[in-house]
Amino acid sequence: MDKILYHSVWLQRDAANAFKMFTRNEHLQSWLTEIADVEPTVD
């Protein structure tokens, strides 16, 4: 069975900056993980 992790945080940012917090490696590495390698795409 797969394990599903849920993580919730309150970001005191506007929507544009909050989006960057989840879509840019350097921002993810500042608060969520040591190493991030994301490549956001639009389908």
N, CA, C and O of each residue as an XYZ file, in Angstrom:
172
protein
N       0.847     -1.184      0.000
C       0.000      0.000      0.000
C       0.887      1.240      0.000
O       1.869      1.309      0.739
N       0.541      2.207     -0.823
C       1.282      3.464     -0.886
C       0.989      4.317      0.336
O      -0.121      4.315      0.868
N       2.003      5.040      0.765
C       1.818      5.981      1.863
C       1.619      7.369      1.267
O       2.396      7.805      0.417
N       0.604      8.042      1.706
C       0.307      9.384      1.228
C       0.617     10.366      2.345
O       0.136     10.219      3.468
N       1.421     11.365      2.027
C       1.770     12.392      2.997
C       1.024     13.677      2.671
O       0.950     14.080      1.510
N       0.490     14.298      3.661
C      -0.151     15.602      3.518
C       0.619     16.593      4.371
O       0.999     16.294      5.503
N       0.842     17.764      3.820
C       1.590     18.786      4.545
C       0.855     20.105      4.380
O       0.490     20.484      3.267
N       0.645     20.784      5.459
C      -0.080     22.056      5.416
C       0.737     23.131      6.125
O       1.253     22.913      7.221
N       0.846     24.283      5.490
C       1.532     25.416      6.100
C       0.764     26.685      5.772
O       0.033     26.744      4.783
N       0.933     27.688      6.601
C       0.346     29.003      6.357
C       1.447     29.888      5.812
O       2.434     30.152      6.499
N       1.285     30.350      4.571
C       2.270     31.227      3.952
C       1.764     32.661      4.021
O       0.687     32.977      3.514
N       2.530     33.502      4.638
C       2.143     34.910      4.716
C       2.696     35.614      3.479
O       3.612     36.432      3.556
N       2.110     35.269      2.346
C       2.531     35.781      1.042
C       1.300     36.059      0.198
O       0.214     35.546      0.469
N       1.489     36.885     -0.837
C       0.411     37.048     -1.802
C       0.414     35.828     -2.726
O       1.324     35.003     -2.651
N      -0.582     35.705     -3.585
C      -0.741     34.511     -4.418
C       0.461     34.277     -5.333
O       0.879     33.131     -5.501
N       1.022     35.317     -5.922
C       2.161     35.157     -6.832
C       3.376     34.598     -6.099
O       4.040     33.692     -6.602
N       3.671     35.126     -4.924
C       4.809     34.626     -4.156
C       4.542     33.226     -3.602
O       5.459     32.409     -3.531
N       3.317     32.943     -3.215
C       2.974     31.603     -2.738
C       3.178     30.587     -3.860
O       3.678     29.489     -3.615
N       2.802     30.937     -5.072
C       3.003     30.052     -6.225
C       4.487     29.748     -6.407
O       4.858     28.602     -6.661
N       5.329     30.755     -6.281
C       6.778     30.558     -6.403
C       7.305     29.614     -5.323
O       8.244     28.856     -5.568
N       6.708     29.655     -4.134
C       7.162     28.800     -3.035
C       7.019     27.315     -3.362
O       7.715     26.479     -2.786
N       6.112     26.988     -4.291
C       5.873     25.586     -4.655
C       6.428     25.215     -6.027
O       6.440     24.035     -6.378
N       6.888     26.185     -6.810
C       7.287     25.892     -8.189
C       8.737     26.217     -8.511
O       9.177     25.991     -9.638
N       9.481     26.736     -7.561
C      10.898     27.051     -7.786
C      11.758     26.309     -6.776
O      11.507     26.335     -5.571
N      12.773     25.651     -7.301
C      13.637     24.822     -6.458
C      14.180     25.578     -5.257
O      14.106     25.085     -4.132
N      14.724     26.767     -5.480
C      15.346     27.503     -4.379
C      14.345     27.863     -3.288
O      14.700     27.910     -2.110
N      13.095     28.119     -3.673
C      12.083     28.434     -2.664
C      11.663     27.183     -1.895
O      11.506     27.235     -0.675
N      11.481     26.061     -2.589
C      11.145     24.815     -1.897
C      12.246     24.421     -0.923
O      11.970     23.945      0.178
N      13.483     24.619     -1.330
C      14.619     24.264     -0.492
C      14.748     25.185      0.719
O      15.431     24.844      1.685
N      14.108     26.331      0.675
C      14.186     27.248      1.815
C      13.211     26.878      2.934
O      13.361     27.348      4.062
N      12.197     26.028      2.630
C      11.224     25.750      3.676
C      10.719     24.311      3.732
O      10.131     23.914      4.738
N      10.935     23.514      2.673
C      10.300     22.201      2.663
C      11.283     21.039      2.612
O      11.093     20.042      3.309
N      12.312     21.149      1.815
C      13.201     20.014      1.604
C      14.636     20.483      1.380
O      14.874     21.644      1.046
N      15.578     19.579      1.564
C      16.975     19.946      1.360
C      17.308     20.076     -0.117
O      18.048     20.976     -0.516
N      16.759     19.174     -0.932
C      17.022     19.187     -2.370
C      15.684     19.136     -3.104
O      14.845     18.281     -2.819
N      15.491     20.045     -4.039
C      14.270     20.060     -4.848
C      14.654     20.088     -6.314
O      15.627     20.740     -6.695
N      13.902     19.390     -7.125
C      14.120     19.373     -8.571
C      12.756     19.312     -9.242
O      12.305     18.250     -9.672
N      12.110     20.465     -9.325
C      10.785     20.540     -9.922
C      10.859     21.226    -11.268
O      11.669     22.128    -11.483
N      10.000     20.786    -12.169
C       9.878     21.395    -13.490
C       8.391     21.572    -13.780
O       7.780     20.719    -14.424
N       7.805     22.672    -13.311
C       6.369     22.879    -13.509
C       6.016     22.962    -14.995
O       6.722     23.583    -15.790
N       4.911     22.323    -15.337
C       4.424     22.357    -16.715
C       2.918     22.617    -16.701
O       2.243     22.392    -15.697
N       2.423     23.081    -17.805
C       0.993     23.276    -17.985
C       0.525     22.285    -19.039
O       1.033     22.268    -20.160
N      -0.437     21.470    -18.674
C      -0.966     20.458    -19.622
C      -2.195     20.958    -20.299
O      -2.776     20.252    -21.124
